[in-house]
Amino acid sequence: MECNSPLEPVAKSAVEGKVPPYVFATQESFSRCPGCRRLYWPATHQQRMAAELKALQSQ
């Protein structure tokens, strides 16, 4: 998001200790920005964004 670079998938085992324990325990899919090295995972913000895009399409 910060760099606007395409995210790259990263193995769950590679993010252990780099994301909050709850996130590690509850998520299976992680991605990393190759530019800034930030980690991302699907969460409620992804669901809200998808709902907003769907609402815009139906207008």
Stockholm file with secondary structure:
# STOCKHOLM 1.0

chainA/1-59         MECNSPLEPVAKSAVEGKVPPYVFATQESFSRCPGCRRLYWPATHQQRMAAELKALQSQ
#=GR chainA/1-59 SS CCSCCCCEEECHHHHTTTSCHHHHHHCCCEEECTTTCCEECCCHHHHHHHHHHHHHHTC
#=GC SS_cons        CCSCCCCEEECHHHHTTTSCHHHHHHCCCEEECTTTCCEECCCHHHHHHHHHHHHHHTC
//
